Amino acid sequence: MIAASPAHPTRLDAWRDAARPLLSAGVPPDAVSWDGSLFADTDELPPTGATPPRVPPDFLELAETVLRHRDAERHDLLYRALWRIANGERELLEHATDPLVLRLSLMAKAVRRDAHKMHAFLRFRPHPEEDWHLAWFEPEHRILEAEAGFFVRRFAGMRWSILTPDGSAHWDGETLEFGPPGRREDVPPEGEGEVLWRAYYGSTFNPARLKPAAMRAEMPLRYWRNLPETREIPRLMEEAPARVAAMVARGASEPSMRRQRLIHWAPSGVSEAMELFDAAAGDREAALAALKAEVLADRETPLAAQATQAVFGEGPLDPPLLFVGEQPGDEEDLKGRPFVGPAGRLFDGALEKAGITRGECYLTNAVKHFKFNPSGRRRIHQSPDAGDIAHYRPFLRREIEIVAPRLVVTLGATALRAMMGRAIPVTKARGEIMRTPEGLPVFPTVHPSYLLRLPDPDSREREYGRFVEDLKRAHREVM
Ligand code: URA
């Protein structure tokens, strides 16, 4: 029996350095002990001079992920697969039902899922005295080192530490370092922001839609205790049956004027917004909050994995104007609010010039997550494609149904496409009221960031003037 002990428990290069000499010396898997407690060592293998065979890249990719799994047999299982690949089964990984391949794929899947949970459920809390943020997280697998880069990219401008029972990661704005395990007590207690978030969560909780099994599957109980918003769940679940009974007891009421207005967007008569509206017992604030919670929890698009958070719309119900932008930008992504970056500031100025106050408008976006290409520490805006727009369209439609504006103003091509369901050049459509396929009036104009991109001051001033005129026209239509 040969004992092999990689120099690092989870790194691919360490496992490879231990496995290569074994493979070159023709040591079969049954003759290797990977727990490091047996007789010999790989150093004592007779030199064979043979170069180990080349290994397919998809195996290395799989091995890299599997090595982060906590299963103590991972090294052994990988060596068994490597052995078979090197001994005539080069296509091994294509046999998905092979017991070894299946086990390795399930392990890799579990690790990827854990990484996804970490991205979604890790919460930083500000240090009470220092300019530093701390988070406590208990990953199921050893993923801290591999996933720390994700948080560096996302929170590059912040100084932070992630503490886990396996080790810690520290980012000072320049360098990422790993250290010893942390303790939950080292992370500061819940702050004001989280108290607000809990109150928000409580107010959006819809007892009639309670699906505890699905909630548990999506967010395992072990994460709940680290998330401020989920601390409300046990109480809300307890109260749910009584709240549903109260809803039923209130019974069906006559459709209100507001409800009839919603039907306008829903020719089939039974739109999802109606369902939300009913479930929230006629409370549109609650329906909107429930929709917001759905958007925040949306993980079905790759954009959600990359962005810091979803950015939902903001503004009053029944506004004269609802503006649809393209997608949150870098600042919006970090702050979780629409139109708070450079384009938003230009937009605020133009609204003011047009005699419109921001408070009377509802502002939202066609796409709810920031789409970007990382470039060093910068995140370069990427335009949403047709698939992105289609993904968010049902959310946008329901949002507009609930908010019930008098007129929707689209800013730029993405917003126009989201409303009309097809690409239409803004230059052609600009300044004229159009109807969506469902009959909703839409007023297209350009996006404020188009004005920011114009190179010379003259055309910028001219185009800014045209934009303000468009805003005034839209406003006149509804006043
Ligand atoms: N651009 C948009 O379209 N929306 C925002 O929220 C910010 C910039």
Boltz pocket constraint, residues with backbone or C-beta under 6 A from the ligand:
constraints:
  - pocket:
      binder: B
      contacts: [[A, 325], [A, 326], [A, 327], [A, 328], [A, 329], [A, 332], [A, 337], [A, 338], [A, 339], [A, 340], [A, 341], [A, 343], [A, 344], [A, 364], [A, 365], [A, 411], [A, 449]]
      max_distance: 6.0
